[in-house]
């Protein structure tokens, strides 16, 4: 095969790959909600963008956690997304029907990946517990510890060992700053650093 033919095929494949990437990006961006949308629509937009722009994490992880750091008086939403490496421990405060401040109460599957978050308007349901359990992300050791149920660990009823909490200093999350008056306008910051809502490290977005 001539060198010219080989170079032509390589060039053709590169153009094809670039077109596929462009079309994929255009498709998901065209599907994003706009205008003065609901909080759920904001989360849907964030999930779609995260999935399509964080290929390394999407390939490695199956569960992702969202946190809403939005302040009511601000003109923007502040939503973070990070791969979930730790299990969710159930406590006595996380019973069915309870409104939790941190435990996931809502979820969404996007192209086979699970995204969970604490929805302050939803209580804990058996549905979300089953979803987490199916992904091996639910642990009841803390609850059994609180209730004194140690028989499963040893007959002397010694305190069970709680699940280890991983701290990965290199794990990066994405901070999304989204305009409230048009939720299709946003900027983002990917970092392994915790960024509070009032931090000047957050990108500024023009919402006019």
C-alpha positions as CSV (number, residue, x, y, z in Angstrom):
1,X,0.0,0.0,0.0
2,X,1.4,3.4,-1.0
3,X,2.3,5.9,1.7
4,X,-0.1,8.4,0.2
5,X,-3.0,5.9,0.6
6,X,-2.0,5.2,4.3
7,X,-1.9,8.9,5.0
8,X,-5.3,9.4,3.3
9,X,-6.9,6.7,5.4
10,X,-5.4,8.1,8.7
11,X,-6.7,11.6,7.7
12,X,-10.1,10.2,6.9
13,X,-10.4,8.4,10.2
14,X,-9.3,11.5,12.1
15,X,-11.9,13.6,10.3
16,X,-14.6,10.9,11.1
17,X,-13.7,10.9,14.8
18,X,-13.8,14.6,15.0
19,X,-17.2,14.8,13.3
20,X,-18.6,12.1,15.7
21,X,-17.3,14.1,18.7
22,X,-18.7,17.3,17.3
23,X,-22.1,15.8,16.5
24,X,-22.3,14.2,20.0
25,X,-21.5,17.5,21.7
26,X,-24.0,19.4,19.5
27,X,-26.7,16.8,20.2
28,X,-26.5,17.0,24.0
29,X,-26.2,20.8,24.0
30,X,-29.2,21.2,21.9
31,X,-31.2,19.1,24.3
32,X,-30.4,21.3,27.3
33,X,-33.3,23.1,29.0
34,X,-33.1,26.9,28.8
35,X,-34.9,29.9,30.2
36,X,-36.0,30.2,33.8
37,X,-36.0,26.5,34.5
38,X,-36.7,24.4,37.5
39,X,-34.1,23.0,39.9
40,X,-34.6,19.6,38.4
41,X,-34.0,20.9,34.9
42,X,-30.8,22.5,36.1
43,X,-29.7,19.1,37.5
44,X,-30.6,17.4,34.2
45,X,-28.5,19.9,32.3
46,X,-25.6,19.5,34.7
47,X,-25.7,15.7,34.4
48,X,-25.8,15.7,30.6
49,X,-22.9,18.1,30.4
50,X,-20.9,16.2,33.0
51,X,-21.4,12.9,31.2
52,X,-20.3,14.2,27.8
53,X,-17.3,16.2,29.0
54,X,-15.7,13.9,31.7
55,X,-14.9,10.8,29.8
56,X,-12.2,9.5,32.1
57,X,-14.4,9.6,35.2
58,X,-17.4,8.2,33.3
59,X,-15.4,5.3,32.1
60,X,-14.0,4.5,35.6
61,X,-17.0,5.1,37.9
62,X,-20.7,4.1,37.9
63,X,-22.1,6.3,40.6
64,X,-21.8,10.1,40.9
65,X,-22.9,12.4,43.7
66,X,-24.4,15.9,43.2
67,X,-24.4,18.6,45.8
68,X,-26.5,21.7,45.7
69,X,-24.6,24.7,47.2
70,X,-27.0,27.3,45.9
71,X,-27.7,30.4,48.0
72,X,-31.2,31.8,47.6
73,X,-30.1,35.4,47.3
74,X,-27.6,34.7,44.5
75,X,-28.5,35.0,40.8
76,X,-26.8,31.7,40.0
77,X,-27.1,28.0,41.0
78,X,-24.0,26.3,42.3
79,X,-24.1,22.5,41.7
80,X,-21.1,20.2,42.1
81,X,-20.6,16.7,40.7
82,X,-18.1,14.2,41.9
83,X,-17.5,10.4,41.4
84,X,-18.7,8.5,44.5
85,X,-16.1,6.3,46.0
86,X,-17.7,5.7,49.5
87,X,-20.8,3.8,50.5
88,X,-23.8,5.6,52.0
89,X,-24.2,4.7,55.7
90,X,-27.7,4.4,57.0
91,X,-28.4,5.8,60.5
92,X,-31.5,6.0,62.7
93,X,-32.1,9.4,61.3
94,X,-32.2,8.0,57.7
95,X,-35.4,6.0,58.2
96,X,-38.1,5.6,55.5
97,X,-40.2,8.8,55.2
98,X,-37.5,11.0,56.8
99,X,-36.3,14.2,55.3
100,X,-32.5,14.0,55.4
101,X,-30.0,16.9,55.1
102,X,-27.3,14.7,53.5
103,X,-28.5,11.3,52.5
104,X,-29.5,10.9,48.9
105,X,-33.3,11.2,48.3
106,X,-33.3,11.5,44.5
107,X,-31.6,9.9,41.6
108,X,-31.4,9.7,37.8
109,X,-29.8,7.3,35.4
110,X,-28.1,8.9,32.4
111,X,-26.8,6.5,29.8
112,X,-26.3,3.8,32.3
113,X,-24.6,5.9,35.0
114,X,-26.3,6.6,38.3
115,X,-26.4,10.2,39.6
116,X,-27.7,10.8,43.2
117,X,-28.4,13.8,45.3
118,X,-30.2,15.1,48.4
119,X,-33.5,16.6,47.3
120,X,-34.8,18.6,50.2
121,X,-38.3,18.3,48.9
122,X,-38.2,14.5,48.9
123,X,-38.1,12.0,51.8
124,X,-36.2,8.8,51.9
125,X,-38.0,6.0,50.0
126,X,-37.5,2.3,49.6
127,X,-36.8,3.0,45.9
128,X,-33.7,5.1,46.5
129,X,-32.5,2.6,49.1
130,X,-32.9,-0.3,46.6
131,X,-31.1,1.7,43.9
132,X,-28.1,2.3,46.2
133,X,-28.2,-1.3,47.4
134,X,-28.2,-2.6,43.8
135,X,-25.0,-0.6,43.2
136,X,-23.4,-1.9,46.4
137,X,-23.4,1.7,47.7
138,X,-25.5,1.1,50.8
139,X,-24.2,0.1,54.2
140,X,-26.2,-0.6,57.3
141,X,-23.3,-1.1,59.8
142,X,-23.8,2.4,61.3
143,X,-27.5,1.6,61.9
144,X,-26.8,-1.8,63.5
145,X,-24.1,-0.1,65.6
146,X,-26.6,2.4,66.9
147,X,-29.2,-0.3,67.6
148,X,-26.6,-2.6,69.3
149,X,-27.1,-5.4,66.8
150,X,-23.7,-7.1,66.8
151,X,-24.6,-10.7,66.4
152,X,-23.6,-10.8,62.8
153,X,-20.0,-9.9,63.7
154,X,-19.3,-12.2,66.6
155,X,-21.1,-13.9,69.4
156,X,-19.6,-11.7,72.1
157,X,-21.5,-8.7,70.6
158,X,-18.4,-6.5,70.3
159,X,-18.8,-3.3,68.4
160,X,-18.7,-3.8,64.6
161,X,-16.1,-2.0,62.5
162,X,-17.7,0.9,60.6
163,X,-16.9,1.1,56.9
164,X,-13.8,3.0,56.0
165,X,-14.2,6.5,54.5
166,X,-11.9,7.0,51.6
167,X,-10.3,10.4,51.1
168,X,-8.8,10.8,47.7
169,X,-6.9,14.1,47.4
170,X,-6.6,13.6,43.6
171,X,-10.3,13.0,43.0
172,X,-11.7,15.9,41.0
173,X,-15.2,17.3,41.1
174,X,-16.8,19.8,38.8
175,X,-18.4,23.0,40.1
176,X,-21.2,24.3,37.9
177,X,-22.3,27.9,38.1
178,X,-25.6,28.3,36.3
179,X,-27.7,31.4,35.6
180,X,-31.1,31.3,37.2
181,X,-32.7,33.4,34.5
182,X,-31.4,31.2,31.7
183,X,-30.2,27.8,32.9
184,X,-28.5,27.0,29.5
185,X,-25.9,29.6,30.4
186,X,-23.2,28.2,32.7
187,X,-19.5,27.9,33.5
188,X,-17.7,25.3,35.3
189,X,-14.5,24.6,37.3
190,X,-12.9,21.2,37.7
191,X,-10.8,20.8,40.8
192,X,-9.9,18.5,43.7
193,X,-10.3,21.4,46.1
194,X,-13.5,22.1,48.0
195,X,-15.0,25.3,46.7
196,X,-17.6,27.1,48.8
197,X,-20.4,29.1,47.2
198,X,-18.9,32.5,48.2
199,X,-15.4,31.6,46.9
200,X,-13.8,34.0,44.4
201,X,-12.3,30.9,42.7
202,X,-15.7,30.1,41.2
203,X,-15.9,31.3,37.5
204,X,-18.1,34.3,36.9
205,X,-20.9,33.9,34.4
206,X,-22.7,36.7,32.6
207,X,-26.4,36.2,33.1
208,X,-27.5,39.3,31.4
